[in-house]
Amino acid sequence: MSRLSLFNSPFLLGFEHFEQALERISKASADGYPPYNVAQINEQRLRITLAVAGFAAGDLQVQVRDNQLVIAGKRDDGPEAVYLHRGIATRQFQRNFVLADGIEVAGAALENGLLHVDLERPRSEPQVRSIAIETRHPASAARSTIDVGPGDVGPGDVGPGVQTHRKASR
């Protein structure tokens, strides 16, 4: 069975990494733990907030691997406790977010059971670059020419390919 690619157009050059990112997203787990929000603070800043009640800062890990933000949590409950009811989830987790080129992690903070990860897109100025066009001639067409002025050739200086003209006298 052949796979249909969205990026197989000859006009989309160098977009293979987008296709790989889409594959990673499609394979991502549909697990809803822990719940999270993604908020746009302004044009250049995003904030991902995860509900991580019961996790300490030492139980959490935030990393960037190959343009992918990986947030993981693992809590050690210590000695096995006997619960009559366990409604607070503290199981280990890993959340992955694919970052666009240029997005940087500005920082992370744990506050009241919420982990905030701030992302920043540096403002970039549009760039215009001109490309010089070289002219290339085949080796057989490459000839050197010599410019000769009107006073440089005399009647006796006739060589192959050089023609002299005399004015007819009346």
ZIRA-V176476 format. One record per backbone hydrogen bond with DSSP energy under -0.5 kcal/mol. NH is the residue of the N-H (numbers start at 1). CO is the residue of the C=O. If there is no record, write none. Layout:
nh-><NH,NH>
co-><CO,CO>
This chain:
nh-><5,8,12,13,15,18,19,20,21,22,23,24,25,26,27,28,28,37,39,41,41,42,46,47,48,49,49,50,51,52,52,55,59,60,61,63,65,68,69,70,70,71,71,72,72,73,74,77,83,87,89,93,95,97,99,103,104,106,106,107,109,111,111,114,115,116,116,117,117,118,118,119,120,121,122,122,132,134,136,141,142,142,143,152,154,157,158,159,162,163>
co-><3,5,9,11,12,15,15,16,17,18,19,20,21,22,23,24,25,49,47,39,45,45,119,39,117,37,47,115,35,50,113,52,56,57,72,70,68,65,97,63,68,69,95,61,70,93,59,75,81,85,87,73,71,69,67,100,120,104,118,118,116,109,114,111,50,109,114,48,115,107,116,46,104,44,102,120,130,132,134,138,138,139,141,149,152,154,156,157,159,161>
